[in-house]
Amino acid sequence: MAKENTVYGSIHIAPAAVATIAYFATLESYGVVGLAPRNLVEGLAHSITNEPSRGVNVNYDGEILDIEVHIIVEYGTRVQSVANRVANTVRFHVEKALGLKVNSVNVHVAGLRVSNTD
């Protein structure tokens, strides 16, 4: 993915590393109760491997970094506010950790979850 050459060698950043940063940044956002797989096949694959990038897709073509996040939102919160907060949090954490400019963060709300009120 991203490659930087230094006097000591080269640094390669894998898309899975970006996805992991985005995953944990999403989980710490207010109103998010979990991430959802994009489709059934991804859901089965991630349940078997228990990979931490579930619900996150990273596209990088050498210059443009695009991130897609599929979230499940807590019922009763403002969905638009939660989605905006997730996009801003993911952008901030990825840019801070990697020094790469993020072109876009697309947040897809896959569902709502009602917490147990007991």
LINKA-V505498 format. One record per pair of residues at least 6 apart in sequence whose ideal C-beta (glycine too) atoms are under 8 Angstrom apart, sorted by the first residue. I is the first residue (numbers start at 1). J is the second residue. D is the distance in Angstrom with one decimal. If there is no record, write none. Layout:
i=I j=J d=D
i=I j=J d=D
//
This chain:
i=1 j=12 d=6.9
i=1 j=13 d=5.3
i=1 j=14 d=5.6
i=1 j=15 d=5.1
i=1 j=18 d=7.2
i=1 j=58 d=7.9
i=1 j=60 d=4.9
i=2 j=11 d=8.0
i=2 j=12 d=7.2
i=2 j=13 d=4.1
i=2 j=60 d=6.8
i=2 j=98 d=7.1
i=2 j=100 d=5.8
i=3 j=10 d=6.0
i=3 j=11 d=7.0
i=3 j=12 d=5.4
i=3 j=13 d=7.7
i=4 j=10 d=6.7
i=4 j=11 d=4.6
i=5 j=11 d=7.9
i=13 j=98 d=6.0
i=13 j=100 d=7.4
i=15 j=58 d=4.3
i=15 j=60 d=6.2
i=16 j=53 d=5.9
i=16 j=58 d=8.0
i=17 j=98 d=7.8
i=18 j=58 d=4.7
i=18 j=60 d=7.5
i=18 j=65 d=7.2
i=18 j=67 d=7.1
i=18 j=94 d=6.0
i=18 j=98 d=6.8
i=18 j=100 d=7.8
i=19 j=52 d=8.0
i=19 j=53 d=3.4
i=19 j=56 d=4.3
i=19 j=57 d=7.4
i=19 j=58 d=5.0
i=19 j=67 d=7.9
i=20 j=52 d=5.2
i=20 j=53 d=5.5
i=21 j=93 d=5.6
i=21 j=94 d=5.4
i=21 j=97 d=5.4
i=21 j=98 d=7.3
i=22 j=53 d=7.7
i=22 j=56 d=4.8
i=22 j=58 d=7.2
i=22 j=67 d=5.4
i=22 j=69 d=6.2
i=22 j=90 d=4.8
i=22 j=93 d=7.3
i=22 j=94 d=6.1
i=22 j=105 d=7.9
i=23 j=35 d=6.7
i=23 j=52 d=5.4
i=23 j=53 d=5.4
i=23 j=54 d=7.1
i=23 j=55 d=7.2
i=23 j=56 d=5.2
i=24 j=52 d=7.5
i=24 j=93 d=7.7
i=25 j=86 d=8.0
i=25 j=89 d=4.9
i=25 j=90 d=4.8
i=25 j=92 d=7.6
i=25 j=93 d=3.9
i=25 j=94 d=7.3
i=26 j=32 d=5.9
i=26 j=35 d=6.2
i=26 j=55 d=7.7
i=26 j=56 d=7.3
i=26 j=69 d=5.4
i=26 j=71 d=6.3
i=26 j=86 d=5.5
i=26 j=89 d=7.1
i=26 j=90 d=6.1
i=27 j=34 d=7.8
i=27 j=35 d=7.3
i=28 j=89 d=7.0
i=29 j=82 d=6.9
i=29 j=85 d=5.2
i=29 j=86 d=4.7
i=29 j=89 d=5.0
i=30 j=77 d=7.5
i=30 j=82 d=6.9
i=30 j=85 d=6.3
i=31 j=73 d=5.5
i=31 j=74 d=5.1
i=31 j=77 d=3.9
i=31 j=78 d=7.7
i=31 j=81 d=7.3
i=31 j=82 d=3.6
i=31 j=85 d=7.2
i=32 j=71 d=5.2
i=32 j=72 d=7.2
i=32 j=73 d=6.4
i=32 j=74 d=7.4
i=32 j=82 d=6.4
i=32 j=86 d=6.3
i=33 j=72 d=5.3
i=33 j=73 d=6.9
i=33 j=74 d=5.1
i=33 j=113 d=4.8
i=33 j=115 d=7.5
i=34 j=55 d=7.9
i=34 j=71 d=7.4
i=34 j=72 d=4.5
i=34 j=113 d=7.2
i=35 j=54 d=5.5
i=35 j=55 d=3.0
i=35 j=56 d=6.9
i=35 j=69 d=7.0
i=35 j=70 d=6.1
i=35 j=71 d=5.8
i=35 j=72 d=7.0
i=36 j=43 d=8.0
i=36 j=55 d=5.3
i=36 j=70 d=4.5
i=36 j=71 d=6.7
i=36 j=72 d=5.4
i=36 j=110 d=3.6
i=36 j=111 d=6.4
i=37 j=43 d=3.5
i=37 j=46 d=6.0
i=37 j=54 d=6.1
i=37 j=55 d=6.0
i=37 j=70 d=7.0
i=38 j=55 d=7.2
i=38 j=57 d=6.6
i=38 j=68 d=7.8
i=38 j=70 d=5.7
i=42 j=54 d=7.6
i=45 j=51 d=7.9
i=46 j=54 d=4.2
i=55 j=69 d=6.4
i=55 j=70 d=4.3
i=55 j=71 d=6.9
i=55 j=110 d=7.8
i=56 j=67 d=6.8
i=56 j=68 d=7.1
i=56 j=69 d=5.5
i=56 j=70 d=7.7
i=57 j=67 d=7.2
i=57 j=68 d=4.2
i=58 j=65 d=7.3
i=58 j=66 d=7.5
i=58 j=67 d=5.6
i=58 j=68 d=7.9
i=59 j=65 d=7.5
i=59 j=66 d=4.4
i=59 j=67 d=7.8
i=59 j=68 d=7.8
i=60 j=66 d=7.6
i=64 j=103 d=4.5
i=65 j=94 d=7.5
i=65 j=100 d=5.5
i=65 j=101 d=6.8
i=65 j=102 d=5.1
i=65 j=103 d=5.6
i=66 j=102 d=7.9
i=66 j=103 d=5.5
i=66 j=104 d=5.0
i=66 j=105 d=7.9
i=66 j=106 d=7.2
i=67 j=90 d=6.1
i=67 j=94 d=7.0
i=67 j=102 d=6.5
i=67 j=104 d=7.3
i=67 j=105 d=4.9
i=67 j=106 d=7.2
i=68 j=105 d=7.9
i=68 j=106 d=4.7
i=68 j=107 d=8.0
i=68 j=108 d=6.7
i=69 j=86 d=6.2
i=69 j=87 d=7.9
i=69 j=90 d=6.3
i=69 j=105 d=6.8
i=69 j=106 d=7.2
i=69 j=107 d=5.2
i=69 j=108 d=7.0
i=70 j=108 d=4.7
i=70 j=110 d=4.9
i=71 j=82 d=7.6
i=71 j=83 d=7.5
i=71 j=86 d=6.2
i=71 j=107 d=6.3
i=71 j=108 d=7.2
i=71 j=109 d=6.0
i=71 j=110 d=6.5
i=72 j=109 d=7.7
i=72 j=110 d=5.8
i=72 j=111 d=4.9
i=72 j=112 d=7.1
i=72 j=113 d=5.3
i=73 j=79 d=5.5
i=73 j=82 d=5.2
i=73 j=83 d=7.8
i=73 j=109 d=5.6
i=73 j=111 d=7.5
i=73 j=112 d=5.5
i=73 j=113 d=7.4
i=74 j=82 d=7.8
i=74 j=112 d=7.5
i=74 j=113 d=6.3
i=74 j=115 d=6.4
i=75 j=112 d=4.6
i=75 j=113 d=6.3
i=75 j=114 d=4.4
i=75 j=115 d=7.3
i=79 j=109 d=5.7
i=79 j=112 d=7.8
i=82 j=109 d=7.9
i=83 j=107 d=4.3
i=83 j=109 d=6.2
i=86 j=105 d=7.6
i=86 j=107 d=5.1
i=87 j=105 d=4.2
i=87 j=106 d=7.8
i=87 j=107 d=5.2
i=90 j=102 d=7.7
i=90 j=105 d=5.0
i=91 j=102 d=4.8
i=91 j=105 d=5.2
i=94 j=100 d=6.7
i=94 j=102 d=5.4
i=95 j=101 d=6.7
i=95 j=102 d=5.7
//
